[in-house]
Amino acid sequence: MRPPFGDTVPGNRWDLAAPPEPGTRDLRVSVVVTHYEQPDELARTLHALGRQTRLPFEVVVSDDGSRVAPTVPDGVRLVRQEDDGFRAAAARNLGVAATTGELLVLLDADTTPEPGLVEALVDLPSRLPESLVVGRRRHAALAGVPTDAAVEDAGPHHELPEPAWLGDAYRRTQDLLHADHTSHRYVISAVLGCTRWWWDELGGCDPSFTTYGGEDWELAHRAWLAGGLLAHRRDAVAWHDGLDAGARERCDDALLAETSAVADRVAAPGTGWRGLLRGPADLVVTCAPHLRGAELLATVDSLLAAVPTARILLPRDRHEQRALVGDDPRVVDTHPDVARLRLDLRCGALARAADWQAALEGLQGLDGHGVRDLGVGTLTDLRLERRAERWGRPELLSPHPSPDTHLTPWRPDLVLEAWLGGWAP
């Protein structure tokens, strides 16, 4: 569905966004604050929301089953869900469902915004409705600080270390301007802005997350795959009361559960499984109907050896091809909805794993070049294809100016045993 307002840009070039249109300030901002058993921190955050340079149209507190319902000021809406484990994802969905504004800001109860946060977080979404914007979360020991104190003054006096890896990532990517398919790891749902339209298009957070962590990475990755943009606003500052979770001691079982939960939902390199047949597909491969015999078998075998989590799309009416490839669970008859890349093979190829991987990773789509000729077929960035279809603008999926030369087309003199025996290239 085409967005109700705003525009888009090539790749992830949010720096090319047009100036705000007349009436942008009339868009209503809804703030959702997720809470569990933190009444003092919640009071501090709600007080800070009353000091914003752009005041929210509405504030909703979504409580994840606290034993005692939190007290909220007049004008703030409270919604609650039963305590059934750590269900921050479901609580955010519940809170958003209670809002009516066109723009969304998500905060946690213990993450108190400086006065400019709301204005900074909704700036890009009001112009680029497919954007997901993460602010800067700083850390301080705020226990004992009056809840009505100005956090921009109190925070620096009680500051705790920020996670260095996150700051390095923002600097390296120029505030996510150069984000790629791994950059979902730098998105924090405790300080996040987007449009309500985009939230609904994505379907919100995955409510099946029932342990700490990972739901923000999964949401950001899903937004990226759907053709969205990622951005970091370092001037959208909120102060988290306490150390970052990565600096606190956590048991091995909790870390294992969090990492596995994300890998089961996100196929991106660096996050998803590398060999296990679990989770979604990152790459889907189609084969021309004329591919037969050793050409088909050796090509599919070498490709799956390089990318074990790929899916080979062979419709059910391709009886001969399906029988030849055999009973492999990675051979599917419908297109995976969440794949990042599609390779349409027009002929076979033999290649080392490194060559397949280099060819597939040679298309990042960051500059709007979402299609590339690999010599043996065409590689398409499905993220940009989805965006081009949404806006009805084919130019958002432009061809890469040069072909990739990592792969060598199949030769008629090659035989299957040459590949299996290891004497073929």
C-alpha positions, 0 to 999 in steps of 0.5 A: 500500500502506498503511504498516505503522505511523504516521499521516498529516496534511493537506497538508504539515502535519507539525507536526500529527503525533501524539506518538510511539506506544509502541514507536517507539524499538524501530524499528531505524535503519539508516544507509547511508554512500556512499563513494568514495576518501575513507578519512579522511572515512569514518573520521571519519563512522563514528566519529561514528556511534558517538557518536549519542544514538540508536545505529544498529541497523546501519551499511552502507558502500556503496562506488562503485568505489574502487580500494582497498576501504575499511577499516571497523570490526567490525560495519559492513557493506561493500558495493561496486559496480564503478567505472562513473562517478559512480553515487551513486544506484546506490550508495545503492540497493545500500546500502539493499538490504543493510539490515534496519531500519525507519528509514533515514538516508543520509549521504555519507562526507564528511558527518560527523554531530553526536551528535543527527543520527540521532535527529532525522532519524528522529523524523518518519518514525517517526510519519509514514512518508511523510515525507522529512526533510532535515537541515542540512549545514554546511561546514568544512575538516576536513583535518588534524583528527583523525578521532576529534575531536568534530565538533560542536567541530571544525566551528565552528573550521574553518567554511566558508560555507553556501549562502545560497540554501538557508538562505533557502529553509528560513527562507522555507518554515519548514523546508519546512512550507510546501513546494510542488511546487518544494521538491524543490530543497531536499532533500539526499541526503547528510543524509536520513531516511525509512522503509524502507517509503517508500524501497521504495514509491518504488523508491529512487534512479533508478540511471540518474543517472551524473553528479554531482548531481540524483538527490536532487531527482528522488527528493524530487520523486517522493516529493512526487508520490506523496503524501509530506511534506517536512520540514527538521530544522535540529537534524540537523546534519552537517559536510561536509568542504569547500565546497558544490558550488555554490561550487566551479568546475565546467565548463559541460558538467557543469552542462549535463548535470546540469540536463538530466538532472533536467529529463528526469525532473522536470516541476515548474515551475522544474526541468522543460522549459518548452516542449520535449517532453521529460520527464514530464507535469506536467498531464494533461487529460481531455475530456468525450465530448460536446466537439466541433468548435471548442469542443474544438479551440480549448480544447485549442489554447489550453491547450497554448499555455499549458502546452506540456508538458501531455498530453491524454488521449483514449482510443483509442475516442474516434475522432472527438475524436482525429481532430479534434485530429490527430496531436500527440504530447501526445495520449495514450491512457493516464494518465501515472503521474507527473503532478502535476495532472489537469484534467477538462474538462466544457466548453470554454474560451478563455483567455489563457495567463496565465489558464490558468496562474493557474487551474492554479497556484491549487491547491497542496494544502498545506492538504489542499484537493486539488480545485477547481472551475474553472468549466469543469471540475475540477482535482485534486491527484494527490498528495493523491489518491494519499495518500487512496487509500493510507490509504483516507481520502477526507477527505485530498482535500478540496474547495477552498471557493471556485471559481476564476474565471480561466476563461470557459466556451465560448460557442456563438457563438464560432468557431475562426477567432476564436481563431486570428485573435486576436479572441476573448478 
